[in-house]
Amino acid sequence: MGRNKLTVSLCSDMGRVRRINQDNFYVQGRYLAEPQKKRTAFSLECDGGLFAVADGMGGETDGEKASFIAVSELSALGGEKYPSPKDIDLAAARANEKVCEMVRKTGSSSGTTLAAAVIKGSRLSVCNIGDSKCLLYRRGRLTRLTKDHTVTAQMIEAGLMTEEEAARDRRSHQLFQHIGMPSDEMRISLYHRDGIVMEPDDILVICSDGMTDGLSPKEAVSVIGSVEDRTALAAALADAAIENGSSDNVTVITVSRRPQKRSALKAFLIVLACLGIAAAGTVSALFAAGILKL
C-alpha cells in the first residue's frame, strides 16, 4: 500500500427503534442500492479516496430514497478518485434537484444530510450539510471537523447556548440546511474545510447523528481507545451508541492511518552501522601493527 496505508471500517445499522435503515454511505464505490433492515458491515484497505455518510430524513416516508440519491450522485462522479470541493458541490446540487422533484411528485416530506471526506496522501478535506459529522481522533482527543447546520449550533456560535444545553434542547435536530431544499426557499451551501494533515495513527470518523446521539465525545474516545482491531472499530462505535440508547439509525465509517513499516530501512541502517564498526576496528588494528602511520 505504500506510505499512506489506510484501514477503513464501515457499519450501518437500523438500530432498535426505526423500522428501516434510512442511512446510506459511500466507500470506494460501495453504497446501499436499497434499504436494509439488517446490519451492513465490512472493512478494507486502500490508499485514499472519497468517503461519505448520508442520513435520510422524513420519518417513514422516502428518507431512504433521499440518502440513496445523495450517495448515487457521488458515485456518478465516476473515475474521479479525489473529487474537488466543486465536484462535491455539484453532486450535492444535482441530488438536491432530484430530491425536490421526488417530493413534488409524491407530496412527501423528505431530505438527507451528507458528510464527506477526501483523503489524498496525508491530506484530508471534509464537507457537510445537515448534522452528519466528520470527526478526527488524535492522541486520545476527538475533534469535530465539520459544522452542524442546526438551530442549536447557530445559537452556540452566537454565544446564546452551551454545548450541554444544546444536547438537551428539542431544537437540536432542527436543520436549516439539508439536501432536499427548494431553491425558492434557500440555496444549499455545504460547509468545507481543507488543508488538514492526517498524522500517523490518526483516525477519521464519519457518522450520522445516530452515533453522536448515543455517544458523548468522551464515550466515543473511550471506545476508540479500547479497540485495537481497526477493522472492527466502526461496528464497536455503532454497538456502543445503540447500547447507550440511540433512537436512530447508526452509520459509522472509520479511516485509520498507519505509519509506514520501517523494517527494511531499519535492517539497512543496522547493516551500515555494523560495517562502520567493523571498518573502524580494522583501521585501529592496522595502526596498532604499525602498517598504517599518520
Helices and strands as residue ranges (DSSP letters): G 2-4, E 6-13, E 23-27, E 40-46, E 48-57, H 63-75, H 85-106, E 111-112, E 114-120, E 123-129, E 133-138, E 141-144, H 151-157, H 163-168, G 170-173, E 191-197, E 203-207, H 209-214, H 217-226, G 230-232, H 233-243, E 250-257, H 263-288
